[in-house]
Amino acid sequence: MPFLKKIIVTILMFEAWAILKKYKPMIVAVTGSVGKTSTKDAIYDLLKDQSKFVRKSEKSMNSEIGLPLTIIGAPNAWHSLSGWLSNIWKGLWLILKKKDYPDCLILEIGADHPGDIRKVTKWLRPDISVITRISAKPVHVEFFHSPEQVFEEKAALAEAVKEGGTLILFADEEKVISLGERVKSKNVKVITFGFHQTATVRASEQNFQYENEEGGSCAPLGLTFNLNMNGSTFPIILKGVAGQSIIYSLLAAAAVGQARSIPEALIAKLLGDFEAPHGRTNLIPGLNSSTIIDDTYNSSPDAAKAALESLKNIQTTGTKIAVLGDMMELGKYAVEEHRLIGKLAVTIVGRLITVGSRSRLTAEEALKDGFPPAKVEKYDTAIQVAEALVKSIQPGDVVLVKGSQSMRMERVVKALLKEPEKADRLLVRQEREWLEKN
């Protein structure tokens, strides 16, 4: 099967190259360690009505298979050989026959292993490359020699920007900003985004909005912040999310809008209507007048720390509860990073629940730092946590749920929903293929 997969990937990559060569769409490519999918979705929301026909990578289809499938406009065929043959035929048909094709592609590009992005940039030359935050200990570092090698892999997308294109960089991380030096010899415009004072597109005055509920409790509704561009300031209300990471995604999208000469007032209006993807610090009503911060799509050290900081900044009359699952693919950094999360958690939460063998280290570190044993719980699976939390959740409690994809932490959120019948509309991984997995 691996040999057959390699053949299919090779064919799809060749077809993707030929399709781009034939139709010449504008390409916006996004990479980084944190916030790729939310950024890609925010850029799509901004550009979808500014071009004739815009296509984005679906969900987080950013792999060696996902990228050409997006370019072809075909679905993942999973284990269906006939489905893959159909996808190959669709790509061939686009090459041989003139068909309607997007004039703008928004592509999320990931790096699971060394060479993943460099192989792509041999034939993919973006008009705009967006580099989000690159973690010091990123997801997939297990498969690289070092975090520096991961950084260099992501940097390949910055270096691949076309002559006359635009490179958009995360301003709150000096190392990412340094990538601007690598395109100095090219005719490439550099735009930066973040909270840093030097950012071209900058956020400021971040705050939470609340709603008073019966019994005196208050529930967080979302975030507010100011968008600063070209000397103008626009207030943005972002409903239904708790994480600063979403603000970063909107700033990156605003930077793309600036590169495309979209008026600032229109950029602000369009970003204010953005709905965050499922599983990215979504605020969801929970059982017994509680609030869930659903950050279950995936996890990494930086993302987990950011989620805990969001929980820290929320006001509540109840208990702040963190349900933290294992962070996968950290290799030799797993022990250190899980322990660091435990150290941070004790300064923020009133109750710590861990899921999985790695996250037991998080619990151990919390106990070592003097966190009360009665407020620490360790479980092996998300289902076990769900059963325990349903019985103990109290009015005003705010529950952060986060973990790597394989931990299936969305099962915890599903059990805590005030309206469980809406699970398929609110939660990540509700497709049949995922629901049938153990």
ABEGO torsion letter per residue (X at the ends): XAAAAAAAAAAAAAAAAAAAAAAGBBBBBBBEABGAAAAAAAAAAAAAAABABBBBBBEABABAAAAAAAAAGBBBAEABAAAAAAAAAAAAAAAABBBBBBABBBBBBBBABBGAAAAAAAABBBABBBBBBBBABBBGAAABABAAAAAAAAAAAAAABBBGBBBBBBAABAAAAAAAAAAAABBBBBBBBEABAABABBBBGBBBBBBBBBGGBBBBAEBBBBBBBGGBBBBBBBBGBABAAAAAAAAAAAAAAAAAGBBAAAAAAAAAABBBBBGBGBBBBBBGGBBBBBAAABBBAAAAAAAAAAAAABBBABBBBBBBBBBBGAEAAAAAAAAAAAAAAAAABABBBBBEAAAAAAAAAAAAAGBBAAABBBBABAAAAAAAAAAABBBGBBBBBBEBAAAGAAAAAAAABABAAAAAAABBGABAAAAABX
